[in-house]
């Protein structure tokens, strides 16, 4: 699990079938000092997070695949919490 900041939404007309109807966010992981840590990642969001919000993300691909309902999905990252400011 990692803390991150939502930096945008992903919208695509061509995508894997498991992403149909799924909200995708671009999240920048943050280090312990709140600074960017690596490249932003694409996460599945079912919590209603939006740009500028701090979130908790997980790279548990199995859990993310359960959320999208497909064992064959290429999804890896999942938004699992929205942090209070």
PDB file of N, CA, C and O in Angstrom:
ATOM      1  N   UNK A   1       0.843  -1.175   0.000  1.00  0.00           N
ATOM      2  CA  UNK A   1       0.000   0.000   0.000  1.00  0.00           C
ATOM      3  C   UNK A   1       0.884   1.233   0.000  1.00  0.00           C
ATOM      4  O   UNK A   1       1.995   1.235   0.531  1.00  0.00           O
ATOM      5  N   UNK A   2       0.357   2.271  -0.608  1.00  0.00           N
ATOM      6  CA  UNK A   2       1.116   3.502  -0.735  1.00  0.00           C
ATOM      7  C   UNK A   2       0.159   4.688  -0.766  1.00  0.00           C
ATOM      8  O   UNK A   2      -0.958   4.584  -1.274  1.00  0.00           O
ATOM      9  N   UNK A   3       0.604   5.807  -0.222  1.00  0.00           N
ATOM     10  CA  UNK A   3      -0.169   7.044  -0.303  1.00  0.00           C
ATOM     11  C   UNK A   3       0.146   7.703  -1.635  1.00  0.00           C
ATOM     12  O   UNK A   3       1.293   7.697  -2.082  1.00  0.00           O
ATOM     13  N   UNK A   4      -0.873   8.270  -2.268  1.00  0.00           N
ATOM     14  CA  UNK A   4      -0.671   8.954  -3.537  1.00  0.00           C
ATOM     15  C   UNK A   4      -1.615  10.130  -3.677  1.00  0.00           C
ATOM     16  O   UNK A   4      -2.521  10.321  -2.865  1.00  0.00           O
ATOM     17  N   UNK A   5      -1.392  10.913  -4.716  1.00  0.00           N
ATOM     18  CA  UNK A   5      -2.244  12.063  -5.016  1.00  0.00           C
ATOM     19  C   UNK A   5      -2.812  11.886  -6.412  1.00  0.00           C
ATOM     20  O   UNK A   5      -2.076  11.616  -7.362  1.00  0.00           O
ATOM     21  N   UNK A   6      -4.125  12.038  -6.534  1.00  0.00           N
ATOM     22  CA  UNK A   6      -4.773  11.911  -7.839  1.00  0.00           C
ATOM     23  C   UNK A   6      -4.368  13.114  -8.688  1.00  0.00           C
ATOM     24  O   UNK A   6      -4.592  14.263  -8.307  1.00  0.00           O
ATOM     25  N   UNK A   7      -3.763  12.829  -9.854  1.00  0.00           N
ATOM     26  CA  UNK A   7      -3.316  13.907 -10.741  1.00  0.00           C
ATOM     27  C   UNK A   7      -4.157  13.985 -12.012  1.00  0.00           C
ATOM     28  O   UNK A   7      -3.961  14.886 -12.827  1.00  0.00           O
ATOM     29  N   UNK A   8      -5.093  13.049 -12.189  1.00  0.00           N
ATOM     30  CA  UNK A   8      -5.959  13.109 -13.363  1.00  0.00           C
ATOM     31  C   UNK A   8      -6.818  11.873 -13.515  1.00  0.00           C
ATOM     32  O   UNK A   8      -6.733  10.929 -12.729  1.00  0.00           O
ATOM     33  N   UNK A   9      -7.659  11.900 -14.559  1.00  0.00           N
ATOM     34  CA  UNK A   9      -8.512  10.760 -14.916  1.00  0.00           C
ATOM     35  C   UNK A   9      -8.082  10.254 -16.272  1.00  0.00           C
ATOM     36  O   UNK A   9      -7.593  11.018 -17.104  1.00  0.00           O
ATOM     37  N   UNK A  10      -8.263   8.975 -16.494  1.00  0.00           N
ATOM     38  CA  UNK A  10      -7.952   8.388 -17.798  1.00  0.00           C
ATOM     39  C   UNK A  10      -9.258   8.092 -18.518  1.00  0.00           C
ATOM     40  O   UNK A  10     -10.152   7.447 -17.970  1.00  0.00           O
ATOM     41  N   UNK A  11      -9.355   8.566 -19.738  1.00  0.00           N
ATOM     42  CA  UNK A  11     -10.524   8.310 -20.577  1.00  0.00           C
ATOM     43  C   UNK A  11     -10.020   7.694 -21.868  1.00  0.00           C
ATOM     44  O   UNK A  11      -9.101   8.221 -22.496  1.00  0.00           O
ATOM     45  N   UNK A  12     -10.621   6.574 -22.267  1.00  0.00           N
ATOM     46  CA  UNK A  12     -10.147   5.864 -23.447  1.00  0.00           C
ATOM     47  C   UNK A  12     -11.316   5.300 -24.240  1.00  0.00           C
ATOM     48  O   UNK A  12     -12.274   4.781 -23.668  1.00  0.00           O
ATOM     49  N   UNK A  13     -11.229   5.404 -25.547  1.00  0.00           N
ATOM     50  CA  UNK A  13     -12.261   4.810 -26.394  1.00  0.00           C
ATOM     51  C   UNK A  13     -11.916   3.372 -26.750  1.00  0.00           C
ATOM     52  O   UNK A  13     -12.794   2.585 -27.103  1.00  0.00           O
ATOM     53  N   UNK A  14     -10.633   3.032 -26.656  1.00  0.00           N
ATOM     54  CA  UNK A  14     -10.182   1.664 -26.917  1.00  0.00           C
ATOM     55  C   UNK A  14      -9.472   1.176 -25.659  1.00  0.00           C
ATOM     56  O   UNK A  14      -8.479   1.765 -25.232  1.00  0.00           O
ATOM     57  N   UNK A  15      -9.986   0.092 -25.064  1.00  0.00           N
ATOM     58  CA  UNK A  15      -9.405  -0.425 -23.833  1.00  0.00           C
ATOM     59  C   UNK A  15      -9.742  -1.899 -23.673  1.00  0.00           C
ATOM     60  O   UNK A  15     -10.590  -2.434 -24.388  1.00  0.00           O
ATOM     61  N   UNK A  16      -9.080  -2.541 -22.741  1.00  0.00           N
ATOM     62  CA  UNK A  16      -9.364  -3.938 -22.438  1.00  0.00           C
ATOM     63  C   UNK A  16     -10.822  -4.053 -21.997  1.00  0.00           C
ATOM     64  O   UNK A  16     -11.339  -3.170 -21.312  1.00  0.00           O
ATOM     65  N   UNK A  17     -11.475  -5.128 -22.386  1.00  0.00           N
ATOM     66  CA  UNK A  17     -12.906  -5.296 -22.089  1.00  0.00           C
ATOM     67  C   UNK A  17     -13.216  -5.237 -20.590  1.00  0.00           C
ATOM     68  O   UNK A  17     -14.324  -4.859 -20.209  1.00  0.00           O
ATOM     69  N   UNK A  18     -12.264  -5.601 -19.742  1.00  0.00           N
ATOM     70  CA  UNK A  18     -12.512  -5.569 -18.295  1.00  0.00           C
ATOM     71  C   UNK A  18     -12.577  -4.145 -17.744  1.00  0.00           C
ATOM     72  O   UNK A  18     -13.012  -3.944 -16.610  1.00  0.00           O
ATOM     73  N   UNK A  19     -12.149  -3.152 -18.531  1.00  0.00           N
ATOM     74  CA  UNK A  19     -12.190  -1.757 -18.092  1.00  0.00           C
ATOM     75  C   UNK A  19     -13.472  -1.038 -18.511  1.00  0.00           C
ATOM     76  O   UNK A  19     -13.644   0.138 -18.190  1.00  0.00           O
ATOM     77  N   UNK A  20     -14.365  -1.710 -19.210  1.00  0.00           N
ATOM     78  CA  UNK A  20     -15.624  -1.091 -19.626  1.00  0.00           C
ATOM     79  C   UNK A  20     -16.418  -0.669 -18.389  1.00  0.00           C
ATOM     80  O   UNK A  20     -16.705  -1.491 -17.520  1.00  0.00           O
ATOM     81  N   UNK A  21     -16.768   0.611 -18.316  1.00  0.00           N
ATOM     82  CA  UNK A  21     -17.566   1.118 -17.206  1.00  0.00           C
ATOM     83  C   UNK A  21     -16.803   1.317 -15.911  1.00  0.00           C
ATOM     84  O   UNK A  21     -17.413   1.584 -14.875  1.00  0.00           O
ATOM     85  N   UNK A  22     -15.475   1.194 -15.945  1.00  0.00           N
ATOM     86  CA  UNK A  22     -14.654   1.332 -14.748  1.00  0.00           C
ATOM     87  C   UNK A  22     -13.987   2.705 -14.748  1.00  0.00           C
ATOM     88  O   UNK A  22     -13.455   3.138 -15.770  1.00  0.00           O
ATOM     89  N   UNK A  23     -14.015   3.389 -13.607  1.00  0.00           N
ATOM     90  CA  UNK A  23     -13.352   4.691 -13.487  1.00  0.00           C
ATOM     91  C   UNK A  23     -11.862   4.467 -13.258  1.00  0.00           C
ATOM     92  O   UNK A  23     -11.466   3.737 -12.349  1.00  0.00           O
ATOM     93  N   UNK A  24     -11.042   5.101 -14.091  1.00  0.00           N
ATOM     94  CA  UNK A  24      -9.591   4.976 -13.995  1.00  0.00           C
ATOM     95  C   UNK A  24      -8.983   6.320 -13.618  1.00  0.00           C
ATOM     96  O   UNK A  24      -9.316   7.352 -14.200  1.00  0.00           O
ATOM     97  N   UNK A  25      -8.090   6.293 -12.640  1.00  0.00           N
ATOM     98  CA  UNK A  25      -7.424   7.506 -12.178  1.00  0.00           C
ATOM     99  C   UNK A  25      -5.921   7.401 -12.396  1.00  0.00           C
ATOM    100  O   UNK A  25      -5.350   6.312 -12.346  1.00  0.00           O
ATOM    101  N   UNK A  26      -5.294   8.536 -12.636  1.00  0.00           N
ATOM    102  CA  UNK A  26      -3.844   8.628 -12.697  1.00  0.00           C
ATOM    103  C   UNK A  26      -3.398   9.137 -11.328  1.00  0.00           C
ATOM    104  O   UNK A  26      -3.757  10.241 -10.918  1.00  0.00           O
ATOM    105  N   UNK A  27      -2.608   8.315 -10.624  1.00  0.00           N
ATOM    106  CA  UNK A  27      -2.213   8.640  -9.254  1.00  0.00           C
ATOM    107  C   UNK A  27      -0.692   8.700  -9.149  1.00  0.00           C
ATOM    108  O   UNK A  27       0.010   7.787  -9.585  1.00  0.00           O
ATOM    109  N   UNK A  28      -0.195   9.788  -8.563  1.00  0.00           N
ATOM    110  CA  UNK A  28       1.233   9.949  -8.307  1.00  0.00           C
ATOM    111  C   UNK A  28       1.519   9.453  -6.898  1.00  0.00           C
ATOM    112  O   UNK A  28       1.023  10.025  -5.927  1.00  0.00           O
ATOM    113  N   UNK A  29       2.321   8.387  -6.776  1.00  0.00           N
ATOM    114  CA  UNK A  29       2.707   7.888  -5.457  1.00  0.00           C
ATOM    115  C   UNK A  29       3.565   8.939  -4.758  1.00  0.00           C
ATOM    116  O   UNK A  29       4.316   9.671  -5.402  1.00  0.00           O
ATOM    117  N   UNK A  30       3.442   9.005  -3.424  1.00  0.00           N
ATOM    118  CA  UNK A  30       4.185   9.975  -2.626  1.00  0.00           C
ATOM    119  C   UNK A  30       5.062   9.258  -1.607  1.00  0.00           C
ATOM    120  O   UNK A  30       4.699   8.200  -1.093  1.00  0.00           O
ATOM    121  N   UNK A  31       6.234   9.852  -1.318  1.00  0.00           N
ATOM    122  CA  UNK A  31       7.097   9.279  -0.292  1.00  0.00           C
ATOM    123  C   UNK A  31       6.641   9.769   1.084  1.00  0.00           C
ATOM    124  O   UNK A  31       5.621  10.449   1.192  1.00  0.00           O
ATOM    125  N   UNK A  32       7.380   9.432   2.121  1.00  0.00           N
ATOM    126  CA  UNK A  32       7.015   9.801   3.485  1.00  0.00           C
ATOM    127  C   UNK A  32       6.981  11.295   3.746  1.00  0.00           C
ATOM    128  O   UNK A  32       6.373  11.741   4.719  1.00  0.00           O
ATOM    129  N   UNK A  33       7.633  12.082   2.881  1.00  0.00           N
ATOM    130  CA  UNK A  33       7.651  13.537   3.032  1.00  0.00           C
ATOM    131  C   UNK A  33       6.633  14.221   2.125  1.00  0.00           C
ATOM    132  O   UNK A  33       6.575  15.449   2.062  1.00  0.00           O
ATOM    133  N   UNK A  34       5.828  13.416   1.422  1.00  0.00           N
ATOM    134  CA  UNK A  34       4.811  13.973   0.533  1.00  0.00           C
ATOM    135  C   UNK A  34       5.329  14.369  -0.833  1.00  0.00           C
ATOM    136  O   UNK A  34       4.646  15.067  -1.583  1.00  0.00           O
ATOM    137  N   UNK A  35       6.542  13.924  -1.163  1.00  0.00           N
ATOM    138  CA  UNK A  35       7.143  14.233  -2.455  1.00  0.00           C
ATOM    139  C   UNK A  35       6.863  13.100  -3.447  1.00  0.00           C
ATOM    140  O   UNK A  35       6.700  11.953  -3.032  1.00  0.00           O
ATOM    141  N   UNK A  36       6.803  13.401  -4.749  1.00  0.00           N
ATOM    142  CA  UNK A  36       6.564  12.359  -5.756  1.00  0.00           C
ATOM    143  C   UNK A  36       7.586  11.229  -5.648  1.00  0.00           C
ATOM    144  O   UNK A  36       8.772  11.465  -5.418  1.00  0.00           O
ATOM    145  N   UNK A  37       7.103  10.005  -5.817  1.00  0.00           N
ATOM    146  CA  UNK A  37       7.940   8.813  -5.723  1.00  0.00           C
ATOM    147  C   UNK A  37       7.695   7.954  -6.956  1.00  0.00           C
ATOM    148  O   UNK A  37       6.747   7.170  -6.986  1.00  0.00           O
ATOM    149  N   UNK A  38       8.539   8.095  -7.970  1.00  0.00           N
ATOM    150  CA  UNK A  38       8.384   7.320  -9.196  1.00  0.00           C
ATOM    151  C   UNK A  38       7.388   7.949 -10.148  1.00  0.00           C
ATOM    152  O   UNK A  38       6.984   9.101  -9.987  1.00  0.00           O
ATOM    153  N   UNK A  39       7.001   7.164 -11.147  1.00  0.00           N
ATOM    154  CA  UNK A  39       6.054   7.612 -12.168  1.00  0.00           C
ATOM    155  C   UNK A  39       4.617   7.413 -11.690  1.00  0.00           C
ATOM    156  O   UNK A  39       4.358   6.519 -10.884  1.00  0.00           O
ATOM    157  N   UNK A  40       3.676   8.231 -12.172  1.00  0.00           N
ATOM    158  CA  UNK A  40       2.262   8.014 -11.839  1.00  0.00           C
ATOM    159  C   UNK A  40       1.789   6.645 -12.333  1.00  0.00           C
ATOM    160  O   UNK A  40       2.318   6.109 -13.306  1.00  0.00           O
ATOM    161  N   UNK A  41       0.790   6.092 -11.651  1.00  0.00           N
ATOM    162  CA  UNK A  41       0.226   4.792 -12.024  1.00  0.00           C
ATOM    163  C   UNK A  41      -1.263   4.944 -12.313  1.00  0.00           C
ATOM    164  O   UNK A  41      -1.908   5.877 -11.834  1.00  0.00           O
ATOM    165  N   UNK A  42      -1.794   4.023 -13.093  1.00  0.00           N
ATOM    166  CA  UNK A  42      -3.214   3.991 -13.426  1.00  0.00           C
ATOM    167  C   UNK A  42      -3.911   3.093 -12.415  1.00  0.00           C
ATOM    168  O   UNK A  42      -3.540   1.929 -12.263  1.00  0.00           O
ATOM    169  N   UNK A  43      -4.920   3.623 -11.721  1.00  0.00           N
ATOM    170  CA  UNK A  43      -5.626   2.843 -10.711  1.00  0.00           C
ATOM    171  C   UNK A  43      -7.113   2.741 -11.038  1.00  0.00           C
ATOM    172  O   UNK A  43      -7.692   3.628 -11.664  1.00  0.00           O
ATOM    173  N   UNK A  44      -7.708   1.648 -10.602  1.00  0.00           N
ATOM    174  CA  UNK A  44      -9.159   1.480 -10.676  1.00  0.00           C
ATOM    175  C   UNK A  44      -9.739   2.147  -9.433  1.00  0.00           C
ATOM    176  O   UNK A  44      -9.254   1.915  -8.326  1.00  0.00           O
ATOM    177  N   UNK A  45     -10.769   2.970  -9.601  1.00  0.00           N
ATOM    178  CA  UNK A  45     -11.370   3.684  -8.476  1.00  0.00           C
ATOM    179  C   UNK A  45     -12.857   3.379  -8.378  1.00  0.00           C
ATOM    180  O   UNK A  45     -13.609   3.571  -9.333  1.00  0.00           O
ATOM    181  N   UNK A  46     -13.270   2.902  -7.209  1.00  0.00           N
ATOM    182  CA  UNK A  46     -14.695   2.680  -6.947  1.00  0.00           C
ATOM    183  C   UNK A  46     -15.171   3.564  -5.799  1.00  0.00           C
ATOM    184  O   UNK A  46     -16.306   3.435  -5.340  1.00  0.00           O
ATOM    185  N   UNK A  47     -14.297   4.469  -5.335  1.00  0.00           N
ATOM    186  CA  UNK A  47     -14.595   5.273  -4.151  1.00  0.00           C
ATOM    187  C   UNK A  47     -15.026   6.699  -4.458  1.00  0.00           C
ATOM    188  O   UNK A  47     -15.468   7.416  -3.560  1.00  0.00           O
ATOM    189  N   UNK A  48     -14.907   7.119  -5.707  1.00  0.00           N
ATOM    190  CA  UNK A  48     -15.292   8.473  -6.070  1.00  0.00           C
ATOM    191  C   UNK A  48     -14.213   9.517  -5.836  1.00  0.00           C
ATOM    192  O   UNK A  48     -14.522  10.697  -5.668  1.00  0.00           O
ATOM    193  N   UNK A  49     -12.949   9.100  -5.823  1.00  0.00           N
ATOM    194  CA  UNK A  49     -11.848  10.053  -5.653  1.00  0.00           C
ATOM    195  C   UNK A  49     -11.738  10.934  -6.890  1.00  0.00           C
ATOM    196  O   UNK A  49     -12.167  10.559  -7.981  1.00  0.00           O
ATOM    197  N   UNK A  50     -11.153  12.114  -6.697  1.00  0.00           N
ATOM    198  CA  UNK A  50     -11.004  13.044  -7.812  1.00  0.00           C
ATOM    199  C   UNK A  50      -9.670  13.756  -7.766  1.00  0.00           C
ATOM    200  O   UNK A  50      -8.911  13.595  -6.811  1.00  0.00           O
ATOM    201  N   UNK A  51      -9.374  14.547  -8.795  1.00  0.00           N
ATOM    202  CA  UNK A  51      -8.103  15.257  -8.885  1.00  0.00           C
ATOM    203  C   UNK A  51      -7.792  16.076  -7.629  1.00  0.00           C
ATOM    204  O   UNK A  51      -8.653  16.765  -7.082  1.00  0.00           O
ATOM    205  N   UNK A  52      -6.541  15.977  -7.194  1.00  0.00           N
ATOM    206  CA  UNK A  52      -6.077  16.711  -6.024  1.00  0.00           C
ATOM    207  C   UNK A  52      -6.255  15.975  -4.710  1.00  0.00           C
ATOM    208  O   UNK A  52      -5.670  16.372  -3.703  1.00  0.00           O
ATOM    209  N   UNK A  53      -7.049  14.914  -4.696  1.00  0.00           N
ATOM    210  CA  UNK A  53      -7.300  14.175  -3.454  1.00  0.00           C
ATOM    211  C   UNK A  53      -6.143  13.229  -3.155  1.00  0.00           C
ATOM    212  O   UNK A  53      -5.515  12.676  -4.058  1.00  0.00           O
ATOM    213  N   UNK A  54      -5.878  13.059  -1.850  1.00  0.00           N
ATOM    214  CA  UNK A  54      -4.882  12.070  -1.426  1.00  0.00           C
ATOM    215  C   UNK A  54      -5.599  10.747  -1.205  1.00  0.00           C
ATOM    216  O   UNK A  54      -6.662  10.696  -0.586  1.00  0.00           O
ATOM    217  N   UNK A  55      -4.999   9.673  -1.724  1.00  0.00           N
ATOM    218  CA  UNK A  55      -5.628   8.358  -1.670  1.00  0.00           C
ATOM    219  C   UNK A  55      -4.619   7.310  -1.225  1.00  0.00           C
ATOM    220  O   UNK A  55      -3.409   7.540  -1.245  1.00  0.00           O
ATOM    221  N   UNK A  56      -5.134   6.171  -0.828  1.00  0.00           N
ATOM    222  CA  UNK A  56      -4.324   5.006  -0.518  1.00  0.00           C
ATOM    223  C   UNK A  56      -4.499   4.044  -1.676  1.00  0.00           C
ATOM    224  O   UNK A  56      -5.622   3.713  -2.054  1.00  0.00           O
ATOM    225  N   UNK A  57      -3.367   3.587  -2.250  1.00  0.00           N
ATOM    226  CA  UNK A  57      -3.430   2.681  -3.396  1.00  0.00           C
ATOM    227  C   UNK A  57      -2.717   1.374  -3.069  1.00  0.00           C
ATOM    228  O   UNK A  57      -1.814   1.332  -2.233  1.00  0.00           O
ATOM    229  N   UNK A  58      -3.138   0.320  -3.737  1.00  0.00           N
ATOM    230  CA  UNK A  58      -2.552  -1.000  -3.543  1.00  0.00           C
ATOM    231  C   UNK A  58      -2.203  -1.606  -4.894  1.00  0.00           C
ATOM    232  O   UNK A  58      -2.935  -1.446  -5.871  1.00  0.00           O
ATOM    233  N   UNK A  59      -1.068  -2.306  -4.933  1.00  0.00           N
ATOM    234  CA  UNK A  59      -0.659  -2.977  -6.171  1.00  0.00           C
ATOM    235  C   UNK A  59      -1.054  -4.448  -6.167  1.00  0.00           C
ATOM    236  O   UNK A  59      -0.461  -5.253  -6.884  1.00  0.00           O
ATOM    237  N   UNK A  60      -2.046  -4.799  -5.368  1.00  0.00           N
ATOM    238  CA  UNK A  60      -2.548  -6.174  -5.312  1.00  0.00           C
ATOM    239  C   UNK A  60      -3.386  -6.451  -6.555  1.00  0.00           C
ATOM    240  O   UNK A  60      -4.590  -6.192  -6.575  1.00  0.00           O
ATOM    241  N   UNK A  61      -2.742  -6.978  -7.586  1.00  0.00           N
ATOM    242  CA  UNK A  61      -3.428  -7.235  -8.848  1.00  0.00           C
ATOM    243  C   UNK A  61      -4.613  -8.172  -8.702  1.00  0.00           C
ATOM    244  O   UNK A  61      -5.626  -7.998  -9.380  1.00  0.00           O
ATOM    245  N   UNK A  62      -4.501  -9.169  -7.822  1.00  0.00           N
ATOM    246  CA  UNK A  62      -5.604 -10.117  -7.640  1.00  0.00           C
ATOM    247  C   UNK A  62      -6.849  -9.407  -7.108  1.00  0.00           C
ATOM    248  O   UNK A  62      -7.956  -9.637  -7.595  1.00  0.00           O
ATOM    249  N   UNK A  63      -6.662  -8.548  -6.112  1.00  0.00           N
ATOM    250  CA  UNK A  63      -7.790  -7.788  -5.569  1.00  0.00           C
ATOM    251  C   UNK A  63      -8.398  -6.862  -6.607  1.00  0.00           C
ATOM    252  O   UNK A  63      -9.619  -6.721  -6.688  1.00  0.00           O
ATOM    253  N   UNK A  64      -7.537  -6.228  -7.403  1.00  0.00           N
ATOM    254  CA  UNK A  64      -8.020  -5.321  -8.450  1.00  0.00           C
ATOM    255  C   UNK A  64      -8.804  -6.092  -9.505  1.00  0.00           C
ATOM    256  O   UNK A  64      -9.821  -5.606  -9.999  1.00  0.00           O
ATOM    257  N   UNK A  65      -8.338  -7.289  -9.854  1.00  0.00           N
ATOM    258  CA  UNK A  65      -9.061  -8.106 -10.844  1.00  0.00           C
ATOM    259  C   UNK A  65     -10.423  -8.538 -10.311  1.00  0.00           C
ATOM    260  O   UNK A  65     -11.379  -8.653 -11.079  1.00  0.00           O
ATOM    261  N   UNK A  66     -10.520  -8.778  -9.010  1.00  0.00           N
ATOM    262  CA  UNK A  66     -11.820  -9.111  -8.418  1.00  0.00           C
ATOM    263  C   UNK A  66     -12.785  -7.932  -8.540  1.00  0.00           C
ATOM    264  O   UNK A  66     -13.973  -8.126  -8.796  1.00  0.00           O
ATOM    265  N   UNK A  67     -12.281  -6.722  -8.357  1.00  0.00           N
ATOM    266  CA  UNK A  67     -13.124  -5.526  -8.449  1.00  0.00           C
ATOM    267  C   UNK A  67     -13.676  -5.356  -9.859  1.00  0.00           C
ATOM    268  O   UNK A  67     -14.848  -5.017 -10.023  1.00  0.00           O
ATOM    269  N   UNK A  68     -12.845  -5.587 -10.887  1.00  0.00           N
ATOM    270  CA  UNK A  68     -13.319  -5.424 -12.267  1.00  0.00           C
ATOM    271  C   UNK A  68     -14.032  -6.676 -12.768  1.00  0.00           C
ATOM    272  O   UNK A  68     -14.621  -6.663 -13.849  1.00  0.00           O
ATOM    273  N   UNK A  69     -13.985  -7.758 -11.991  1.00  0.00           N
ATOM    274  CA  UNK A  69     -14.725  -8.967 -12.342  1.00  0.00           C
ATOM    275  C   UNK A  69     -14.142  -9.776 -13.478  1.00  0.00           C
ATOM    276  O   UNK A  69     -14.879 -10.406 -14.237  1.00  0.00           O
ATOM    277  N   UNK A  70     -12.800  -9.766 -13.607  1.00  0.00           N
ATOM    278  CA  UNK A  70     -12.163 -10.514 -14.692  1.00  0.00           C
ATOM    279  C   UNK A  70     -10.813 -11.062 -14.244  1.00  0.00           C
ATOM    280  O   UNK A  70      -9.932 -10.304 -13.837  1.00  0.00           O
ATOM    281  N   UNK A  71     -10.657 -12.371 -14.321  1.00  0.00           N
ATOM    282  CA  UNK A  71      -9.382 -12.997 -13.975  1.00  0.00           C
ATOM    283  C   UNK A  71      -8.307 -12.710 -15.015  1.00  0.00           C
ATOM    284  O   UNK A  71      -7.118 -12.866 -14.736  1.00  0.00           O
ATOM    285  N   UNK A  72      -8.710 -12.295 -16.204  1.00  0.00           N
ATOM    286  CA  UNK A  72      -7.772 -12.040 -17.299  1.00  0.00           C
ATOM    287  C   UNK A  72      -7.426 -10.565 -17.458  1.00  0.00           C
ATOM    288  O   UNK A  72      -6.719 -10.202 -18.399  1.00  0.00           O
ATOM    289  N   UNK A  73      -7.900  -9.719 -16.577  1.00  0.00           N
ATOM    290  CA  UNK A  73      -7.679  -8.277 -16.703  1.00  0.00           C
ATOM    291  C   UNK A  73      -6.209  -7.922 -16.464  1.00  0.00           C
ATOM    292  O   UNK A  73      -5.557  -8.529 -15.614  1.00  0.00           O
ATOM    293  N   UNK A  74      -5.681  -6.941 -17.211  1.00  0.00           N
ATOM    294  CA  UNK A  74      -4.309  -6.493 -16.991  1.00  0.00           C
ATOM    295  C   UNK A  74      -4.182  -5.493 -15.835  1.00  0.00           C
ATOM    296  O   UNK A  74      -3.104  -4.940 -15.617  1.00  0.00           O
ATOM    297  N   UNK A  75      -5.256  -5.259 -15.102  1.00  0.00           N
ATOM    298  CA  UNK A  75      -5.247  -4.278 -14.020  1.00  0.00           C
ATOM    299  C   UNK A  75      -4.295  -4.707 -12.904  1.00  0.00           C
ATOM    300  O   UNK A  75      -4.179  -5.892 -12.591  1.00  0.00           O
ATOM    301  N   UNK A  76      -3.620  -3.728 -12.311  1.00  0.00           N
ATOM    302  CA  UNK A  76      -2.726  -4.016 -11.196  1.00  0.00           C
ATOM    303  C   UNK A  76      -3.016  -3.137  -9.984  1.00  0.00           C
ATOM    304  O   UNK A  76      -2.999  -3.627  -8.855  1.00  0.00           O
ATOM    305  N   UNK A  77      -3.284  -1.846 -10.195  1.00  0.00           N
ATOM    306  CA  UNK A  77      -3.432  -0.898  -9.093  1.00  0.00           C
ATOM    307  C   UNK A  77      -4.901  -0.620  -8.783  1.00  0.00           C
ATOM    308  O   UNK A  77      -5.744  -0.574  -9.679  1.00  0.00           O
ATOM    309  N   UNK A  78      -5.189  -0.437  -7.490  1.00  0.00           N
ATOM    310  CA  UNK A  78      -6.549  -0.206  -7.017  1.00  0.00           C
ATOM    311  C   UNK A  78      -6.535   0.899  -5.958  1.00  0.00           C
ATOM    312  O   UNK A  78      -5.691   0.890  -5.062  1.00  0.00           O
ATOM    313  N   UNK A  79      -7.458   1.839  -6.061  1.00  0.00           N
ATOM    314  CA  UNK A  79      -7.627   2.859  -5.023  1.00  0.00           C
ATOM    315  C   UNK A  79      -8.432   2.218  -3.901  1.00  0.00           C
ATOM    316  O   UNK A  79      -9.570   1.799  -4.111  1.00  0.00           O
ATOM    317  N   UNK A  80      -7.836   2.139  -2.696  1.00  0.00           N
ATOM    318  CA  UNK A  80      -8.510   1.437  -1.604  1.00  0.00           C
ATOM    319  C   UNK A  80      -8.938   2.356  -0.461  1.00  0.00           C
ATOM    320  O   UNK A  80      -9.570   1.905   0.494  1.00  0.00           O
ATOM    321  N   UNK A  81      -8.597   3.641  -0.554  1.00  0.00           N
ATOM    322  CA  UNK A  81      -9.006   4.571   0.490  1.00  0.00           C
ATOM    323  C   UNK A  81      -8.813   6.013   0.066  1.00  0.00           C
ATOM    324  O   UNK A  81      -7.945   6.324  -0.748  1.00  0.00           O
ATOM    325  N   UNK A  82      -9.634   6.890   0.628  1.00  0.00           N
ATOM    326  CA  UNK A  82      -9.492   8.331   0.425  1.00  0.00           C
ATOM    327  C   UNK A  82      -9.078   8.903   1.773  1.00  0.00           C
ATOM    328  O   UNK A  82      -9.750   8.679   2.780  1.00  0.00           O
ATOM    329  N   UNK A  83      -7.970   9.644   1.793  1.00  0.00           N
ATOM    330  CA  UNK A  83      -7.421  10.160   3.041  1.00  0.00           C
ATOM    331  C   UNK A  83      -7.985  11.536   3.370  1.00  0.00           C
ATOM    332  O   UNK A  83      -8.149  12.381   2.490  1.00  0.00           O
ATOM    333  N   UNK A  84      -8.277  11.748   4.646  1.00  0.00           N
ATOM    334  CA  UNK A  84      -8.708  13.070   5.108  1.00  0.00           C
ATOM    335  C   UNK A  84      -7.529  14.019   5.022  1.00  0.00           C
ATOM    336  O   UNK A  84      -6.378  13.620   5.196  1.00  0.00           O
ATOM    337  N   UNK A  85      -7.827  15.267   4.754  1.00  0.00           N
ATOM    338  CA  UNK A  85      -6.750  16.269   4.653  1.00  0.00           C
ATOM    339  C   UNK A  85      -6.320  16.724   5.998  1.00  0.00           C
ATOM    340  O   UNK A  85      -5.426  17.563   6.109  1.00  0.00           O
TER     341      UNK A  85
END
